[in-house]
Amino acid sequence: MNGLASSLAEIEALKGITGEAACDIVVCPPFTLVEKAAECAAGSVIAVGAQDCHAQAAGAFTGDVSAEMLAEIGARFVILGHSERRSAYGEADAAVARKAIAVHKAGLTSIICVGETREERDEGRAIEVVRAQLEGSIPDTATNANMAIAYEPVWAIGTGLVPTLEQIEEVHSSIRQTLERRLGEDGQGVRILYGGSVKASNAKAIFGVSNVDGALVGGASLKASEFAGIISATV
């Protein structure tokens, strides 16, 4: 929940910095800025997504936004199951899966988030927790073309704490194995993003880890200069 109309200047700045980037770049602002952000990013390498959606296309769901509505105003991606949605709003895996079906039906790409808490990590259950979230959150409509997975250890989001590269590799490897079991050959091509205190200074090392295909960036994405530093680390 960051960004007013003045924040679109950061997208303008990002357009100038990134040019012909070698990676896919997606910016997911709050609902109020999705349409303006899509207009601002038009003609550039930057795509626009949203931070959530409802599982239904329409109906008596005051305050919610559907995937079709987002598609109509220029969104191409939707983040689903972020830890803040799971913890603050009680979103269960099944609810995330229903939303993903709606996203795919609307022709958009889902970015499904999974990740363990500090307590679950300390108890040695990180792999178990993430695997269960994946299995419950991925719908039968998922393919490597319409879904990405974001691993965000809850204890690393906005805290400055980052798992070791070995810990990241262990979880991402498990995610890949789960995807291959669930989707077969398609599971090999699903992009797995790492999220949690990613910044320009640590991005290069994280991107060098096996099965890390990109990043889901939080606070560092609010400023074009910092975000561009992470983007450049993909080369």
C-alpha positions in Angstrom: 0.0 0.0 0.0 2.5 2.5 -1.3 2.2 5.1 -4.1 0.2 8.1 -5.2 0.0 9.6 -8.7 3.3 11.3 -8.1 5.0 7.8 -7.8 4.5 7.3 -11.5 7.6 9.4 -12.0 9.6 6.4 -10.7 8.2 4.4 -13.7 9.2 7.2 -16.0 12.7 7.2 -14.5 12.9 3.4 -14.7 12.1 3.5 -18.4 15.0 5.8 -19.0 17.4 3.7 -16.9 16.5 0.2 -18.1 16.3 0.7 -21.9 16.4 -2.7 -23.5 16.7 -4.8 -20.4 17.8 -8.4 -20.7 15.1 -9.6 -18.2 11.4 -9.3 -17.8 10.4 -6.3 -15.6 7.0 -6.1 -13.9 5.8 -3.3 -11.6 2.8 -4.1 -9.4 1.3 -0.9 -7.9 -1.9 -0.6 -5.8 -5.2 -0.9 -7.7 -5.5 2.9 -7.9 -2.4 3.2 -10.1 -2.6 0.1 -12.3 -4.3 1.8 -15.3 -2.1 4.9 -15.1 1.0 2.8 -14.6 0.1 0.7 -17.7 -0.3 3.9 -19.7 3.0 5.2 -18.4 4.9 2.0 -19.2 3.4 1.6 -22.7 6.0 1.1 -25.4 8.7 0.2 -22.9 10.0 -3.2 -21.6 8.1 -2.7 -18.4 4.9 -4.7 -17.8 2.3 -3.9 -15.1 0.6 -6.2 -12.6 -1.6 -6.0 -9.6 -1.2 -7.1 -6.0 -4.3 -9.3 -5.6 -7.7 -10.0 -7.1 -11.0 -11.7 -6.3 -11.7 -15.3 -7.4 -15.0 -14.3 -9.1 -15.4 -12.3 -12.3 -18.2 -10.1 -10.9 -20.8 -10.1 -8.1 -21.7 -8.8 -4.7 -18.2 -8.4 -3.4 -18.0 -4.8 -2.4 -14.4 -3.5 -2.2 -12.9 -6.3 -4.4 -11.5 -6.2 -7.9 -11.7 -9.1 -10.4 -9.0 -10.4 -12.7 -11.1 -9.3 -15.7 -11.2 -5.7 -14.4 -7.4 -5.7 -14.1 -6.9 -7.1 -17.5 -9.2 -4.4 -19.0 -7.0 -1.7 -17.6 -3.7 -3.1 -18.7 -2.5 -5.5 -16.0 -0.7 -8.6 -17.3 0.3 -10.2 -13.9 -1.3 -10.6 -10.5 0.5 -11.4 -7.2 -1.4 -14.0 -5.2 -1.0 -15.4 -1.7 1.5 -12.9 -0.5 2.4 -13.6 3.1 0.8 -10.4 4.2 -2.5 -11.5 2.6 -2.2 -14.9 4.1 -1.5 -13.6 7.6 -3.5 -10.5 7.8 -6.6 -11.7 5.9 -6.4 -15.4 6.6 -6.1 -16.4 2.9 -5.7 -20.2 2.7 -4.1 -22.2 0.0 -7.4 -23.1 -1.5 -8.4 -19.4 -1.8 -5.2 -18.7 -3.6 -5.8 -21.5 -6.0 -9.3 -20.2 -6.8 -7.8 -16.7 -7.5 -5.2 -18.2 -9.7 -7.9 -20.0 -11.8 -9.6 -16.6 -12.2 -6.3 -15.0 -13.2 -5.5 -17.6 -15.8 -9.1 -17.4 -17.2 -8.6 -13.7 -17.7 -5.5 -14.4 -19.7 -3.1 -13.1 -17.0 -0.1 -14.6 -15.3 -0.2 -15.5 -11.6 2.7 -14.9 -9.3 2.0 -17.3 -6.4 3.8 -16.6 -3.2 4.9 -19.2 -0.6 7.2 -19.0 2.4 7.8 -20.1 6.0 7.7 -18.1 9.2 10.7 -17.7 11.5 9.2 -20.3 13.9 8.7 -22.8 11.1 12.3 -22.3 9.9 13.7 -22.7 13.4 11.6 -25.9 13.8 13.2 -27.3 10.6 9.9 -27.3 8.7 10.6 -24.8 6.0 10.6 -27.3 3.2 7.5 -29.1 4.5 5.6 -25.8 4.8 6.6 -24.4 1.4 5.8 -27.7 -0.3 2.3 -27.9 1.3 1.6 -24.3 0.3 2.6 -25.0 -3.3 0.5 -28.1 -3.6 -2.5 -26.4 -2.2 -2.1 -23.1 -4.1 -1.4 -24.3 -7.6 -4.6 -25.0 -9.7 -5.0 -27.4 -12.6 -5.0 -24.4 -15.0 -1.4 -23.6 -14.2 1.3 -23.9 -16.9 4.9 -22.5 -17.2 3.4 -19.8 -19.4 0.8 -18.4 -17.0 2.4 -18.9 -13.6 5.5 -17.9 -11.6 6.3 -18.9 -8.1 7.8 -16.5 -5.5 9.6 -17.9 -2.5 9.4 -15.3 0.3 10.6 -16.4 3.7 8.2 -14.4 5.9 11.0 -13.5 8.4 13.0 -11.9 5.6 10.4 -9.5 4.3 11.3 -5.9 5.1 13.6 -7.0 8.0 16.9 -6.8 6.3 17.5 -10.5 7.1 18.3 -12.7 4.2 18.6 -16.5 4.2 22.0 -18.0 3.3 22.5 -18.8 -0.3 22.5 -22.5 0.7 19.1 -22.1 2.4 17.7 -20.3 -0.7 19.1 -23.0 -3.0 17.6 -25.8 -0.8 14.1 -24.3 -0.9 14.2 -23.4 -4.6 15.4 -26.9 -5.4 12.5 -28.3 -3.5 10.0 -26.0 -5.2 11.4 -27.1 -8.6 10.9 -30.8 -7.7 7.4 -30.1 -6.5 6.6 -28.2 -9.8 7.9 -31.1 -11.8 5.9 -33.6 -9.9 2.8 -31.5 -10.3 3.2 -30.2 -13.9 5.6 -32.7 -15.5 7.8 -31.2 -18.1 6.1 -27.9 -17.8 7.4 -27.6 -14.2 10.9 -27.3 -15.5 10.0 -24.0 -17.1 8.1 -22.2 -14.3 10.1 -19.2 -13.1 10.9 -19.3 -9.4 11.5 -15.9 -7.9 13.2 -15.1 -4.6 11.8 -12.4 -2.4 12.8 -11.0 1.0 15.1 -8.0 1.5 16.4 -8.2 -2.0 18.5 -5.1 -2.9 21.2 -4.0 -5.4 24.0 -5.1 -3.1 22.9 -8.7 -2.7 21.0 -9.4 -5.9 23.9 -10.6 -8.0 24.8 -13.4 -5.5 21.1 -14.4 -5.1 20.7 -14.6 -8.9 23.7 -16.9 -9.1 21.9 -19.6 -7.0 20.5 -22.6 -8.8 16.8 -22.4 -9.7 16.6 -18.7 -8.8 15.0 -17.2 -12.0 14.4 -13.7 -10.7 13.2 -11.7 -7.7 10.0 -10.4 -6.2 11.2 -7.0 -4.9 9.4 -5.1 -2.1 10.8 -1.9 -0.6 13.7 -1.6 -3.0 11.3 -1.3 -5.9 9.9 2.0 -4.7 12.8 4.0 -6.1 13.8 3.5 -9.7 17.6 3.9 -9.0 17.6 1.0 -6.4 15.3 -1.2 -8.5 17.5 -0.6 -11.6 20.5 -1.8 -9.6 18.7 -5.1 -9.0 17.7 -5.4 -12.7 21.3 -4.8 -13.8 22.4 -7.7 -11.6 20.5 -10.1 -13.8 23.1 -9.7 -16.5 
